[in-house]
Amino acid sequence: MPGNEQVGLRMVRGYPLAGWLCGFVPGFGTELLRYARTREAAIMHDNGLWLFTNYAAAKVALANRIPLVVSTRGMLAPWALQYHRLRKQVAWHLYQRRVLVKASLLHVTSEAEAEQIRAKGLVNPIAVIPNPVNTQRSLPPRQRETGNRRVLFLGRLHPVKGLENLLEAWSRLRPMGWELVIAGPDEDGYRARLEAMVTERRLEATTSFRGAVDEGEKWSLYRSADLFVLPSHTENFGMVIAEALSCEVPVIATHGSPWPELVTFRCGWHIQTGVDPLVRALVVALGATDLDRQEMGSRGRQFVQERYSMSRIATEMKSVYEWLLGRVPKPASVRLG
């Protein structure tokens, strides 16, 4: 969009099944086209894959010769492609591959995600720019809701997050003086499956579910934690890792998340996916002193402030847009071929 004007769009209800199969979304495409023309859109930047809105956005951009940027958001990762595999294979051959091939630029948040795109045979320019974190946020004071130290997971309750591995590891350890808090919205009834695991393993006294939390509750939860764990099978970025670090909480993350810096900057553990690696990492993390974990958290916050500030990421993305419009040389974040 011209100048510094914010982009907005009124959402229009469509028909998901028809749209997923053929891009027919009554009202949405028309509204998007009108908006793009009346505001003289210079670039179309869409997020995600597999949805009818993604197809409609690409259709408007390509038909009107507007450069199309697509943020793939980890949706070409091997684990993600296996989830609802048949549906995605149909979509890939019907429209999704064609849309990506014709995009002017693909945006990813990590080098690992860039490799996944190349593995699918896509040769478009790729911009590797991570998500930003509000590092200017003043931290609420640390508070303990109980006398126990706390391990926190925060995110959607979905099989991709590896929560069954976490509960199995927690069941094996049963650490004295610690509690596990699992917060986030349920998807497709998956929480019931996790709660059944808690009951079967008799973990009710040390494990609790918080459900979806609002913005204020989220930051308070981070500050109540002594350790954050993200045991995912795959993540394109892992925003919760950056948020936890910004709140001075050390992190355990699996190799499914592109965060080797946890080790480089000594602010956490980056481990193989699975129960046994989680057990080993938890033994070390829970056995550390409070001071050790606090020092790790401080290093993590400093790292996030230096690398993931909103101003820095916005500047990187702006330079990519200007390059697409032919105004500046190719930014360092862009990979060709």
C-alpha positions as CSV (number, residue, x, y, z in Angstrom):
1,M,0.0,0.0,0.0
2,P,1.3,3.5,-0.6
3,G,2.9,5.5,2.2
4,N,2.6,4.2,5.7
5,E,-1.1,3.5,5.6
6,Q,-2.2,0.4,7.5
7,V,-3.8,-2.4,5.6
8,G,-7.3,-3.5,6.5
9,L,-10.0,-5.7,5.1
10,R,-13.5,-6.5,6.1
11,M,-13.9,-10.2,6.3
12,V,-16.7,-11.7,4.2
13,R,-18.3,-15.1,5.0
14,G,-17.9,-17.7,2.3
15,Y,-18.3,-21.4,1.7
16,P,-15.1,-23.2,3.0
17,L,-15.5,-26.5,1.1
18,A,-16.3,-25.0,-2.2
19,G,-13.6,-22.4,-1.7
20,W,-11.0,-25.0,-0.7
21,L,-11.7,-27.0,-3.8
22,C,-12.0,-24.2,-6.5
23,G,-11.4,-20.8,-4.9
24,F,-15.1,-19.8,-5.2
25,V,-15.6,-17.6,-2.2
26,P,-18.7,-15.4,-2.6
27,G,-17.9,-11.8,-1.6
28,F,-14.4,-12.3,-0.4
29,G,-12.6,-12.1,-3.7
30,T,-14.8,-9.2,-4.9
31,E,-14.2,-7.2,-1.8
32,L,-10.4,-7.9,-2.0
33,L,-10.3,-6.8,-5.6
34,R,-12.2,-3.6,-4.9
35,Y,-10.0,-2.8,-1.9
36,A,-6.8,-3.5,-4.0
37,R,-8.0,-1.3,-6.8
38,T,-9.3,1.6,-4.8
39,R,-6.2,1.7,-2.6
40,E,-3.9,1.2,-5.6
41,A,-2.2,-1.8,-3.9
42,A,1.5,-2.1,-4.8
43,I,2.0,-5.6,-3.2
44,M,-0.2,-8.4,-2.0
45,H,1.1,-10.2,1.1
46,D,-0.8,-13.3,2.1
47,N,-0.3,-15.7,5.0
48,G,-0.6,-19.5,5.1
49,L,-1.6,-22.2,2.6
50,W,-4.5,-24.6,1.9
51,L,-7.4,-22.1,2.6
52,F,-9.9,-20.6,0.1
53,T,-8.8,-17.1,1.2
54,N,-5.2,-17.9,0.1
55,Y,-6.4,-18.9,-3.3
56,A,-8.7,-15.9,-3.7
57,A,-5.9,-13.5,-2.7
58,A,-3.5,-15.1,-5.2
59,K,-6.1,-15.0,-7.9
60,V,-6.7,-11.2,-7.4
61,A,-2.9,-10.5,-7.2
62,L,-1.9,-12.4,-10.3
63,A,-4.9,-11.3,-12.4
64,N,-4.0,-7.7,-11.7
65,R,-0.3,-8.0,-11.9
66,I,0.3,-7.1,-8.3
67,P,3.5,-8.8,-6.9
68,L,2.4,-11.6,-4.6
69,V,4.3,-12.4,-1.4
70,V,3.3,-15.6,0.5
71,S,4.3,-16.4,4.0
72,T,4.2,-20.2,4.1
73,R,4.1,-20.4,8.0
74,G,5.7,-23.8,8.2
75,M,2.9,-25.5,6.2
76,L,5.3,-27.2,3.9
77,A,7.2,-29.0,6.7
78,P,7.1,-32.8,6.4
79,W,5.1,-33.3,9.5
80,A,2.6,-30.6,8.5
81,L,2.2,-32.2,5.1
82,Q,1.4,-35.6,6.6
83,Y,-1.4,-34.1,8.7
84,H,-4.7,-34.3,6.6
85,R,-2.4,-35.6,3.9
86,L,-5.0,-36.6,1.3
87,R,-6.7,-33.2,1.5
88,K,-3.4,-31.4,1.0
89,Q,-2.3,-33.6,-1.9
90,V,-5.5,-32.7,-3.7
91,A,-5.1,-29.0,-3.0
92,W,-1.5,-29.1,-4.0
93,H,-2.3,-30.5,-7.5
94,L,-5.5,-28.4,-8.0
95,Y,-4.1,-25.0,-7.2
96,Q,-1.6,-24.6,-4.3
97,R,1.6,-25.5,-6.2
98,R,0.6,-23.2,-9.1
99,V,0.0,-20.3,-6.7
100,L,3.4,-20.7,-5.1
101,V,5.3,-21.1,-8.3
102,K,3.8,-17.8,-9.5
103,A,4.5,-15.9,-6.3
104,S,7.0,-13.1,-6.6
105,L,8.5,-14.0,-3.2
106,L,8.1,-16.6,-0.5
107,H,8.6,-15.4,3.1
108,V,9.8,-17.8,5.8
109,T,10.9,-17.2,9.4
110,S,13.9,-19.6,9.5
111,E,16.6,-21.2,7.4
112,A,15.0,-24.6,8.1
113,E,11.7,-23.5,6.5
114,A,13.6,-22.2,3.5
115,E,15.1,-25.6,3.0
116,Q,11.6,-27.2,3.2
117,I,10.5,-24.9,0.4
118,R,13.4,-25.8,-1.8
119,A,12.7,-29.5,-1.1
120,K,9.3,-29.0,-2.8
121,G,11.0,-27.9,-6.0
122,L,10.1,-24.2,-5.6
123,V,12.9,-21.8,-6.9
124,N,11.2,-18.5,-6.1
125,P,13.2,-15.8,-4.2
126,I,12.9,-16.5,-0.5
127,A,13.0,-13.8,2.3
128,V,14.2,-15.3,5.6
129,I,12.8,-12.8,8.2
130,P,11.7,-14.0,11.7
131,N,8.6,-12.8,13.5
132,P,9.0,-9.8,15.7
133,V,8.5,-9.6,19.5
134,N,7.3,-6.7,21.5
135,T,10.5,-6.3,23.5
136,Q,9.5,-2.9,24.7
137,R,6.9,-4.4,27.0
138,S,7.5,-3.8,30.6
139,L,7.6,-7.1,32.5
140,P,5.0,-7.7,35.2
141,P,6.5,-8.7,38.6
142,R,7.2,-12.4,39.0
143,Q,4.5,-14.1,41.1
144,R,4.0,-17.6,42.3
145,E,0.4,-18.7,42.4
146,T,1.3,-21.7,44.5
147,G,4.4,-22.8,46.5
148,N,5.6,-24.9,43.6
149,R,7.9,-24.0,40.8
150,R,6.3,-24.1,37.4
151,V,6.9,-25.6,34.0
152,L,4.7,-23.9,31.3
153,F,3.4,-24.9,27.9
154,L,1.4,-22.2,26.1
155,G,0.0,-22.8,22.6
156,R,-2.9,-24.5,20.8
157,L,-3.7,-28.0,21.9
158,H,-2.9,-29.9,18.8
159,P,-1.1,-33.2,18.0
160,V,1.7,-31.2,16.3
161,K,2.8,-29.7,19.6
162,G,4.1,-33.0,21.0
163,L,2.2,-32.7,24.3
164,E,1.7,-36.4,24.7
165,N,5.5,-36.7,24.8
166,L,5.6,-34.0,27.4
167,L,3.0,-35.7,29.6
168,E,4.8,-39.0,29.3
169,A,8.1,-37.4,30.3
170,W,6.4,-35.7,33.2
171,S,4.9,-39.0,34.3
172,R,8.3,-40.6,34.4
173,L,9.9,-37.8,36.4
174,R,7.1,-36.7,38.8
175,P,9.4,-34.0,40.2
176,M,8.8,-32.9,43.8
177,G,7.9,-29.2,44.2
178,W,7.1,-28.6,40.6
179,E,3.8,-28.2,38.6
180,L,3.1,-28.4,34.9
181,V,0.6,-25.8,33.4
182,I,-0.7,-26.4,29.9
183,A,-2.4,-23.3,28.6
184,G,-4.0,-22.6,25.2
185,P,-7.1,-23.2,23.1
186,D,-8.4,-26.7,22.3
187,E,-8.5,-27.9,18.7
188,D,-10.8,-30.7,17.5
189,G,-11.3,-32.0,21.1
190,Y,-7.6,-32.9,21.6
191,R,-7.7,-31.6,25.1
192,A,-9.9,-34.5,26.2
193,R,-7.2,-36.9,24.9
194,L,-4.6,-35.1,27.0
195,E,-6.8,-35.0,30.1
196,A,-7.3,-38.7,29.7
197,M,-3.5,-39.2,29.8
198,V,-3.3,-37.1,32.9
199,T,-5.9,-39.3,34.6
200,E,-4.4,-42.6,33.5
201,R,-1.0,-41.6,34.8
202,R,-2.4,-40.0,38.0
203,L,-0.9,-36.6,37.3
204,E,-3.9,-34.5,38.4
205,A,-2.1,-33.1,41.5
206,T,0.8,-31.7,39.5
207,T,-0.8,-30.9,36.1
208,S,-3.4,-28.4,35.2
209,F,-5.1,-27.0,32.0
210,R,-5.8,-23.3,31.7
211,G,-7.6,-23.2,28.3
212,A,-7.4,-20.1,26.1
213,V,-5.9,-17.0,27.8
214,D,-6.2,-13.4,26.8
215,E,-3.3,-11.1,26.2
216,G,-2.9,-10.0,29.8
217,E,-3.1,-13.5,31.2
218,K,-0.6,-14.7,28.7
219,W,2.2,-12.4,29.8
220,S,1.4,-13.1,33.5
221,L,1.7,-16.8,32.8
222,Y,5.1,-16.4,31.2
223,R,6.2,-14.4,34.3
224,S,4.9,-17.1,36.6
225,A,7.0,-19.8,35.0
226,D,10.4,-21.0,36.0
227,L,10.8,-23.0,32.7
228,F,9.0,-23.0,29.3
229,V,8.7,-26.2,27.2
230,L,7.7,-26.4,23.6
231,P,8.0,-30.1,22.6
232,S,6.6,-29.7,19.0
233,H,7.1,-32.0,16.1
234,T,7.5,-29.0,13.8
235,E,7.3,-25.2,14.1
236,N,8.0,-22.7,11.3
237,F,9.2,-20.3,14.0
238,G,7.9,-20.9,17.5
239,M,6.6,-17.4,18.6
240,V,6.0,-18.6,22.1
241,I,9.8,-19.3,22.5
242,A,10.6,-15.7,21.7
243,E,7.9,-14.5,24.0
244,A,9.0,-16.7,26.9
245,L,12.6,-15.6,26.4
246,S,11.5,-12.0,26.4
247,C,10.0,-12.6,29.8
248,E,13.3,-14.0,31.1
249,V,12.2,-17.6,31.1
250,P,14.6,-20.3,30.0
251,V,13.3,-22.7,27.3
252,I,13.4,-26.3,26.3
253,A,12.5,-26.7,22.6
254,T,12.8,-29.7,20.3
255,H,14.6,-29.7,16.9
256,G,11.1,-29.3,15.4
257,S,11.5,-25.6,16.3
258,P,14.3,-23.7,14.5
259,W,16.0,-22.4,17.7
260,P,19.6,-23.6,17.9
261,E,20.3,-20.2,19.5
262,L,19.0,-21.5,22.7
263,V,22.3,-23.4,23.1
264,T,24.4,-20.7,21.4
265,F,23.3,-18.0,23.7
266,R,23.0,-20.3,26.8
267,C,19.3,-19.5,27.4
268,G,17.8,-23.0,27.0
269,W,18.0,-26.5,25.6
270,H,17.5,-27.6,22.0
271,I,16.8,-31.3,21.9
272,Q,15.7,-34.2,19.7
273,T,12.0,-34.8,19.5
274,G,10.7,-37.6,21.7
275,V,10.1,-38.6,25.3
276,D,13.6,-39.7,26.3
277,P,15.3,-36.4,25.2
278,L,12.6,-34.5,27.1
279,V,13.3,-36.5,30.2
280,R,17.0,-35.8,30.0
281,A,16.6,-32.1,29.4
282,L,14.0,-31.8,32.2
283,V,16.3,-33.5,34.7
284,V,19.0,-30.9,34.0
285,A,16.7,-27.9,33.9
286,L,14.7,-28.8,37.0
287,G,17.9,-29.7,38.8
288,A,19.5,-26.3,38.1
289,T,19.4,-23.7,40.8
290,D,16.9,-20.8,40.7
291,L,19.9,-18.5,40.1
292,D,21.1,-20.5,37.1
293,R,17.6,-20.4,35.5
294,Q,17.3,-16.7,36.2
295,E,20.7,-16.0,34.5
296,M,19.6,-18.1,31.5
297,G,16.4,-16.1,31.3
298,S,18.3,-12.8,31.4
299,R,20.5,-13.9,28.6
300,G,17.5,-15.0,26.6
301,R,15.8,-11.6,27.0
302,Q,18.9,-9.8,25.9
303,F,19.2,-12.0,22.8
304,V,15.5,-11.4,21.8
305,Q,15.9,-7.7,22.3
306,E,18.9,-7.6,20.0
307,R,17.5,-9.9,17.2
308,Y,13.7,-9.8,17.2
309,S,12.6,-6.2,18.0
310,M,9.6,-4.9,16.1
311,S,11.6,-2.0,14.6
312,R,14.4,-4.3,13.3
313,I,12.0,-6.8,11.7
314,A,9.8,-4.1,10.2
315,T,12.9,-2.5,8.6
316,E,13.9,-5.8,7.2
317,M,10.4,-6.5,5.7
318,K,10.2,-3.0,4.3
319,S,13.5,-3.4,2.5
320,V,12.1,-6.6,0.9
321,Y,9.0,-4.8,-0.3
322,E,11.1,-1.9,-1.8
323,W,13.3,-4.5,-3.5
324,L,10.3,-6.1,-5.1
325,L,9.3,-2.7,-6.4
326,G,12.7,-2.1,-7.8
327,R,13.7,0.7,-5.5
328,V,16.6,-0.7,-3.6
329,P,19.3,-3.5,-4.1
330,K,18.5,-7.0,-3.0
331,P,18.5,-7.2,0.8
332,A,20.7,-9.7,2.6
333,S,17.6,-11.6,3.9
334,V,16.6,-12.6,0.3
335,R,17.8,-15.9,-1.2
336,L,17.7,-16.4,-4.9
337,G,17.3,-19.7,-6.7
